[in-house]
Amino acid sequence: MKKLLAKLTLTWPGIALCLFLQRTPLIKSLVEVEFALAPRVLHAAKVFVASAVSVGAYNTVTGATGDFQVTGSVRGVVGERMTVAVQAERATPRKVEIIGDLPPGMETNQDSDGEVPNGTVLIFGIPNQTGNYPVKLRVLTWGVPTAPVRELDLDFNITLSGPQITRAPVSQRVVDGCRLRLEVELADETGATFQWQSRRSDNVGFADIAGATSRVYIVPNVTAEVEGSYRVVVRQNNLVEVVPAPADAPVFVTVQSGPALQVWTESHFDDPTSETAGALSDPDGDSLPNLLEFVFDLEPQMPDAGKFPVISTEVIQATPYRLLTFPALRPCAEIEVSAEATNDLNSSQWTPLVDGENGVVIEQTMENFVLKLPLSARQFSRLRVRIIDP
């Protein structure tokens, strides 16, 4: 009857590798580079891949200016670069008057006399204020001397950005009686609201989950009824993002019965019988063996960022305490987790720490497992994780 033990000390060396994806259109980067290479402004305008919009009509008899061509969108987002280019099919704008206020943070390529280089009017910049900004662009002189004054209305509409998703929930296999955790992360959560939805096998569509209105959705003790599809509706700045998107496959949660650690190992390793998948192996090299990765609901083949426990202090009823904060524990009947302490690291005798005894406070929430010890105790402490033999 072999028992597997894992000891967790106060600090853990960790290696973090993070990749953040930002949905920035390639065109913005291209145009910004082209501006940096000014005065090649005309070439910059040609970089746009958006289709041109024609306004007006060309008259070959009177020598009129020809159709305006507007490239780029007048709809923008605060904090994101935007550019609108205005040209004409046959005549070249020389001197231009802008009537109305441009969105704050934007400018034109006019010189002090109102002339534009290379016959292309550019309105560009990074808007910093929302609103509608109607602007009239009046071409006063053209490359064609007899061409009349022509006008073009541009209605700029600047809004705040919608939810920028940096991490989406993923499908999971969860053991009956264990914990389910689904989460979504945003680049900026300011003003964001969340609503998790589920679709069970007997349901036609998605329905809101009562009370599931935070970034993280947790079911402490999973039952068979939890199995189904999940998604989260994120609202920010009056814009809505459904994650995963309706066109993508939703997150699916499968509930299984059986030894929780075995099911977890099978879902995380191609060969669950290999040495790498062993309970005390550390395939991602973050100093956390697979058993602790399982207990703390972490990824065994991806190094975990930061160190834990996080050590801090707190005064409770005039008594100073040292706090050891761990990630939330995965409840599981076959795994025993206990806090222990000793006054001598050379001793093999460790005493179990019990909530409420000798001033010890042990708190377990959906987010954290916290061990609070009086500073006066001057003890060494640890978590002891053990697989209980059937």
C-alpha positions as CSV (number, residue, x, y, z in Angstrom):
1,M,0.0,0.0,0.0
2,K,2.1,2.9,-1.2
3,K,1.3,6.4,-0.2
4,L,2.4,9.4,-2.2
5,L,3.4,12.6,-0.4
6,A,4.2,16.0,-1.7
7,K,5.6,18.8,0.5
8,L,5.1,22.4,-0.2
9,T,7.6,24.9,1.3
10,L,7.1,28.6,1.8
11,T,8.6,29.7,-1.5
12,W,8.7,28.2,-5.0
13,P,11.0,29.1,-7.8
14,G,8.8,29.6,-10.9
15,I,9.2,30.3,-14.6
16,A,6.5,32.2,-16.4
17,L,5.9,32.3,-20.1
18,C,3.0,34.6,-21.1
19,L,1.7,35.4,-24.5
20,F,-0.9,38.1,-25.0
21,L,-2.8,38.5,-28.2
22,Q,-4.2,41.8,-29.2
23,R,-6.6,42.0,-32.0
24,T,-5.0,44.9,-33.9
25,P,-5.6,45.0,-37.6
26,L,-2.5,44.7,-39.7
27,I,-3.4,47.7,-41.7
28,K,-2.9,50.0,-38.6
29,S,0.6,48.8,-38.2
30,L,1.4,49.2,-41.9
31,V,0.0,52.7,-42.1
32,E,1.8,53.8,-38.9
33,V,5.1,52.6,-40.4
34,E,4.5,54.4,-43.6
35,F,3.8,57.7,-41.7
36,A,7.2,57.3,-40.0
37,L,8.7,57.3,-43.5
38,A,7.2,60.6,-44.5
39,P,7.1,62.5,-46.8
40,R,6.1,59.3,-48.7
41,V,2.4,60.2,-47.9
42,L,1.0,59.2,-51.2
43,H,2.5,55.8,-50.9
44,A,1.1,55.5,-47.4
45,A,-2.4,56.1,-48.7
46,K,-2.0,53.2,-51.2
47,V,-1.2,50.8,-48.3
48,F,-4.9,50.7,-47.3
49,V,-6.7,47.5,-48.2
50,A,-10.2,48.9,-47.5
51,S,-12.3,49.5,-50.5
52,A,-12.6,53.1,-51.8
53,V,-15.9,55.0,-51.7
54,S,-16.7,57.4,-54.5
55,V,-18.6,60.6,-54.0
56,G,-19.9,62.9,-56.8
57,A,-19.5,62.7,-60.6
58,Y,-16.8,63.7,-63.1
59,N,-17.7,66.0,-66.0
60,T,-15.3,65.7,-68.9
61,V,-16.8,68.7,-70.7
62,T,-16.6,71.3,-67.9
63,G,-13.3,69.9,-66.5
64,A,-14.8,69.3,-63.1
65,T,-12.8,67.6,-60.3
66,G,-13.9,64.1,-60.6
67,D,-15.2,61.7,-58.0
68,F,-13.9,61.8,-54.5
69,Q,-12.4,58.6,-53.2
70,V,-12.4,58.0,-49.4
71,T,-10.2,55.3,-48.1
72,G,-10.4,54.1,-44.5
73,S,-13.3,54.3,-42.0
74,V,-14.7,57.3,-40.2
75,R,-15.7,55.0,-37.4
76,G,-13.0,54.7,-34.8
77,V,-12.2,53.6,-31.2
78,V,-10.6,55.7,-28.4
79,G,-7.0,54.9,-28.1
80,E,-6.6,53.1,-31.5
81,R,-5.0,54.8,-34.5
82,M,-7.2,55.6,-37.5
83,T,-6.6,57.2,-40.8
84,V,-8.9,58.5,-43.6
85,A,-7.4,59.4,-47.0
86,V,-9.3,61.5,-49.6
87,Q,-8.3,61.6,-53.2
88,A,-10.0,62.4,-56.5
89,E,-10.1,60.2,-59.6
90,R,-8.8,62.7,-62.2
91,A,-7.9,66.0,-60.5
92,T,-5.4,66.6,-57.7
93,P,-6.5,68.5,-54.6
94,R,-4.1,71.4,-53.8
95,K,-5.6,73.6,-51.1
96,V,-8.1,72.3,-48.7
97,E,-10.3,73.8,-46.0
98,I,-11.5,71.7,-43.0
99,I,-14.8,73.0,-41.6
100,G,-15.8,71.6,-38.2
101,D,-13.9,70.0,-35.3
102,L,-11.9,66.9,-35.9
103,P,-12.0,64.2,-33.2
104,P,-9.6,65.2,-30.4
105,G,-6.3,63.5,-31.0
106,M,-6.5,63.7,-34.8
107,E,-4.9,66.0,-37.3
108,T,-4.4,66.5,-41.1
109,N,-1.4,66.6,-43.4
110,Q,-2.1,70.2,-44.4
111,D,0.6,72.8,-44.2
112,S,0.1,76.3,-42.7
113,D,-1.5,77.5,-46.0
114,G,-3.9,74.6,-46.1
115,E,-2.1,72.9,-49.0
116,V,-1.7,69.1,-49.0
117,P,1.2,67.2,-50.4
118,N,0.9,64.8,-53.4
119,G,-2.8,65.5,-53.9
120,T,-3.9,63.3,-50.9
121,V,-5.8,64.7,-47.9
122,L,-5.0,62.6,-44.8
123,I,-6.9,62.8,-41.5
124,F,-5.1,60.7,-39.0
125,G,-4.2,60.2,-35.3
126,I,-5.3,58.4,-32.2
127,P,-8.7,59.7,-31.0
128,N,-9.0,60.3,-27.3
129,Q,-12.6,61.3,-26.8
130,T,-15.9,59.7,-27.9
131,G,-18.6,61.4,-29.9
132,N,-19.8,62.3,-33.3
133,Y,-17.7,64.8,-35.3
134,P,-19.3,66.1,-38.5
135,V,-16.6,67.6,-40.7
136,K,-16.8,69.3,-44.1
137,L,-13.8,69.0,-46.4
138,R,-13.7,71.8,-49.0
139,V,-11.2,71.6,-51.8
140,L,-10.5,75.2,-52.8
141,T,-7.9,74.7,-55.5
142,W,-7.1,71.7,-57.7
143,G,-4.4,70.6,-60.1
144,V,-6.9,71.5,-62.8
145,P,-7.0,75.4,-62.8
146,T,-10.6,75.7,-63.9
147,A,-12.0,73.1,-61.5
148,P,-14.7,74.5,-59.2
149,V,-14.8,74.3,-55.4
150,R,-16.0,70.9,-54.2
151,E,-17.1,69.7,-50.8
152,L,-17.3,66.4,-49.0
153,D,-19.0,65.6,-45.8
154,L,-17.3,63.2,-43.3
155,D,-19.1,62.2,-40.2
156,F,-16.6,60.8,-37.7
157,N,-18.0,58.5,-35.0
158,I,-15.7,57.6,-32.1
159,T,-16.6,55.1,-29.5
160,L,-15.0,53.3,-26.6
161,S,-13.5,49.8,-27.3
162,G,-15.4,46.7,-26.6
163,P,-14.2,43.7,-24.6
164,Q,-10.7,42.7,-25.5
165,I,-10.5,39.0,-24.6
166,T,-7.0,37.7,-23.6
167,R,-8.1,34.3,-22.2
168,A,-11.1,32.3,-23.1
169,P,-12.6,29.3,-21.1
170,V,-11.7,25.8,-22.4
171,S,-13.5,22.5,-22.4
172,Q,-12.9,20.3,-19.4
173,R,-13.4,16.8,-18.1
174,V,-14.4,17.0,-14.4
175,V,-14.8,14.1,-11.9
176,D,-18.1,13.8,-10.1
177,G,-17.7,15.5,-6.7
178,C,-14.7,17.7,-7.8
179,R,-14.7,21.4,-8.6
180,L,-15.4,23.0,-12.0
181,R,-13.7,26.4,-12.7
182,L,-14.3,28.3,-15.9
183,E,-12.8,31.8,-16.4
184,V,-12.4,34.5,-19.0
185,E,-9.8,37.3,-18.9
186,L,-9.9,40.8,-20.4
187,A,-7.1,43.2,-21.2
188,D,-9.1,45.8,-19.1
189,E,-12.0,44.8,-17.0
190,T,-13.1,48.4,-16.3
191,G,-16.9,48.6,-16.5
192,A,-17.2,45.1,-17.8
193,T,-20.1,42.8,-16.8
194,F,-20.3,39.0,-17.2
195,Q,-23.1,36.5,-17.6
196,W,-22.4,32.8,-17.9
197,Q,-24.8,30.7,-19.8
198,S,-25.2,26.9,-20.2
199,R,-27.0,24.6,-22.5
200,R,-27.7,21.1,-21.1
201,S,-28.4,18.1,-23.3
202,D,-32.1,18.5,-22.9
203,N,-32.1,22.3,-23.7
204,V,-32.5,23.8,-27.1
205,G,-30.6,27.1,-26.5
206,F,-28.3,28.8,-24.0
207,A,-29.8,30.1,-20.8
208,D,-28.4,32.4,-18.1
209,I,-27.0,30.7,-15.0
210,A,-28.5,32.5,-12.0
211,G,-25.8,34.3,-10.0
212,A,-23.0,33.5,-12.4
213,T,-22.0,37.1,-13.1
214,S,-18.3,37.3,-12.4
215,R,-15.2,36.7,-14.5
216,V,-14.8,33.2,-12.9
217,Y,-17.6,30.6,-12.8
218,I,-17.1,27.9,-10.2
219,V,-19.1,24.8,-9.2
220,P,-17.7,23.5,-5.9
221,N,-19.1,20.0,-6.1
222,V,-19.8,18.8,-9.6
223,T,-22.7,16.4,-10.3
224,A,-23.9,14.8,-13.5
225,E,-26.3,17.7,-14.1
226,V,-23.4,20.1,-14.7
227,E,-22.4,18.4,-17.9
228,G,-23.2,20.5,-21.0
229,S,-22.1,23.5,-23.1
230,Y,-21.0,26.8,-21.6
231,R,-20.2,30.3,-22.7
232,V,-20.0,33.8,-21.2
233,V,-21.5,37.0,-22.4
234,V,-19.2,40.0,-21.8
235,R,-20.5,43.6,-22.0
236,Q,-18.3,46.6,-21.9
237,N,-18.9,50.2,-23.2
238,N,-22.3,49.1,-24.6
239,L,-20.6,46.5,-26.8
240,V,-21.1,42.8,-26.4
241,E,-18.7,39.9,-26.9
242,V,-19.8,36.2,-26.6
243,V,-17.0,33.9,-25.6
244,P,-16.6,31.5,-27.4
245,A,-18.2,33.3,-30.4
246,P,-21.4,31.8,-31.7
247,A,-19.6,30.7,-34.9
248,D,-17.1,28.7,-32.7
249,A,-17.6,25.5,-30.8
250,P,-18.8,26.2,-27.2
251,V,-16.9,25.1,-24.1
252,F,-18.1,21.6,-23.2
253,V,-17.9,20.2,-19.7
254,T,-17.9,16.4,-19.4
255,V,-18.6,14.9,-16.0
256,Q,-17.0,11.5,-15.2
257,S,-17.0,9.1,-12.3
258,G,-13.9,7.4,-11.1
259,P,-10.6,8.3,-9.3
260,A,-10.3,12.0,-9.8
261,L,-6.5,12.0,-10.1
262,Q,-6.6,9.3,-12.7
263,V,-9.2,11.1,-14.8
264,W,-7.2,14.3,-14.5
265,T,-4.0,12.6,-15.6
266,E,-5.7,11.0,-18.6
267,S,-7.0,14.3,-19.7
268,H,-3.6,16.1,-19.5
269,F,-1.2,13.5,-20.8
270,D,-1.1,11.5,-24.0
271,D,0.4,8.6,-22.2
272,P,-1.1,8.6,-18.6
273,T,1.1,5.6,-17.7
274,S,4.4,7.3,-18.5
275,E,6.9,8.5,-16.0
276,T,6.2,12.1,-17.0
277,A,2.6,11.7,-15.9
278,G,3.5,10.3,-12.5
279,A,2.1,12.0,-9.4
280,L,5.5,13.2,-8.2
281,S,6.9,14.1,-11.6
282,D,7.4,17.8,-12.7
283,P,7.2,17.9,-16.5
284,D,7.0,21.7,-16.8
285,G,9.9,22.3,-14.4
286,D,8.1,24.8,-12.2
287,S,8.9,22.9,-8.9
288,L,5.3,21.8,-8.6
289,P,4.8,18.0,-9.0
290,N,1.8,16.8,-10.8
291,L,0.0,15.9,-7.6
292,L,0.2,19.6,-6.5
293,E,-0.8,20.8,-10.0
294,F,-3.9,18.6,-9.6
295,V,-4.7,19.8,-6.1
296,F,-4.3,23.5,-7.0
297,D,-6.1,23.0,-10.4
298,L,-3.1,24.1,-12.5
299,E,-1.7,23.0,-15.9
300,P,1.0,20.3,-15.4
301,Q,2.7,20.9,-18.7
302,M,2.8,24.7,-18.6
303,P,5.0,26.5,-16.0
304,D,2.9,28.5,-13.5
305,A,3.7,32.2,-13.1
306,G,4.8,33.6,-9.8
307,K,5.4,32.0,-6.4
308,F,3.1,30.7,-3.7
309,P,2.2,30.7,-1.0
310,V,2.0,34.5,-1.1
311,I,3.2,35.7,2.3
312,S,1.7,38.7,4.0
313,T,0.8,40.0,7.5
314,E,-2.4,41.0,9.1
315,V,-3.6,42.2,12.5
316,I,-6.5,40.2,13.9
317,Q,-8.0,41.5,17.2
318,A,-4.7,43.3,18.0
319,T,-2.7,40.1,17.3
320,P,-0.2,40.2,14.4
321,Y,-0.5,37.2,12.0
322,R,1.5,35.8,9.2
323,L,-0.7,34.8,6.2
324,L,0.2,32.1,3.8
325,T,-2.1,32.3,0.7
326,F,-2.4,29.4,-1.7
327,P,-4.6,28.8,-4.8
328,A,-8.0,27.3,-4.0
329,L,-7.8,23.5,-3.3
330,R,-9.6,21.0,-5.5
331,P,-12.0,19.0,-3.2
332,C,-11.5,15.3,-3.8
333,A,-12.3,12.3,-1.5
334,E,-9.2,10.4,-2.5
335,I,-6.8,13.3,-1.7
336,E,-6.0,14.5,1.8
337,V,-4.6,18.0,2.3
338,S,-3.5,19.0,5.8
339,A,-1.5,21.9,7.3
340,E,1.3,21.0,9.7
341,A,3.8,22.8,11.8
342,T,7.1,22.1,13.7
343,N,9.5,24.0,15.9
344,D,12.5,22.1,14.6
345,L,13.1,21.4,10.9
346,N,15.5,18.6,11.8
347,S,12.7,16.8,13.6
348,S,10.4,14.3,11.9
349,Q,7.5,15.3,14.1
350,W,5.0,17.6,12.5
351,T,1.9,18.7,14.4
352,P,-1.4,19.1,12.5
353,L,-2.7,22.7,12.5
354,V,-6.4,22.9,13.4
355,D,-8.6,25.9,12.7
356,G,-9.4,27.6,15.9
357,E,-6.7,26.0,18.0
358,N,-3.8,28.0,19.4
359,G,-4.9,31.0,17.5
360,V,-4.6,29.2,14.1
361,V,-7.1,30.4,11.4
362,I,-7.6,28.3,8.2
363,E,-9.9,29.8,5.5
364,Q,-10.9,28.1,2.3
365,T,-12.8,30.0,-0.4
366,M,-13.6,29.6,-4.0
367,E,-10.4,31.6,-4.8
368,N,-7.9,30.8,-2.1
369,F,-6.7,28.6,0.7
370,V,-5.3,30.8,3.5
371,L,-3.3,29.7,6.5
372,K,-3.1,32.3,9.3
373,L,-0.6,31.8,12.0
374,P,0.2,34.1,15.0
375,L,3.7,35.6,14.6
376,S,4.4,34.8,18.2
377,A,4.2,31.0,17.5
378,R,7.6,31.1,15.6
379,Q,6.8,27.8,13.8
380,F,7.7,26.3,10.5
381,S,4.6,25.3,8.5
382,R,3.8,23.3,5.4
383,L,0.9,21.7,3.5
384,R,0.9,17.9,3.3
385,V,-0.8,16.4,0.3
386,R,-1.5,12.6,0.4
387,I,-3.2,10.1,-1.8
388,I,-5.5,8.0,0.3
389,D,-5.3,4.3,-0.4
390,P,-8.6,2.8,-1.4
